[in-house]
């Protein structure tokens, strides 16, 4: 059978999508042992896991570009879950990092704006998971700042205010939330979850992957595997199994 004929007979396979939208902690999530790569491995043959992490971005910029990433004409229909994972840059101290800093009230408003936009393209609240920024290990991050000739430009207590705001937005808007800031600090020494005081270590990636899957599993585990197992393909008449 010619490929054109097979294409005409078969229905186009629309792979469902999970979109990971966030800052560098999302952008780096497909690195070795990353939390995004772990999620993609769990969902292979069920979903495409799409990395839309943008290092250094805050919610002020994120809400501007979100409509360029997801729209009704570009796969909103096939999007089965979206993570929104910002705050590590928004919570930078205004006096020391004014470019990335976003006031906490605006941060909350920006999250709400992004949720409302997703709803406007028919991605409902039950498909959205907010993730708070992780805690900041100040001494390790200060070493990173000093190496660049800067002062410590973030504080864990300030990051916690943004995490609380994120949790409140989720309550107000009816989305799920993963409060990473609180969960990681249930361990007495959370520094092992972080590679440099801000970004996730291998252990932190594993922790986030496990926590996120516990929330996503109920949403996505019922998705069927796409295309039959090779054992179930009729080798004498493959078209009967595959089209």
Secondary structure by P-SEA (a helix, b strand, c coil): ccaaaaaaaccccbbbbbbbbcccccccccccccaaaaaaaaacccccccccccccccaaaaaaacccccccccccccccbbbbbccccccccccccccccccaaaaaaaaaaaaaaaaaaccccccbbbbcccccccaaaaaaaaaacccccccaaaaaaaaaaaaaaaaaacccccaaaaaaaccccccccccccccccaaaaaaaaaaaaaaaccccccccccccccccccccccccccc
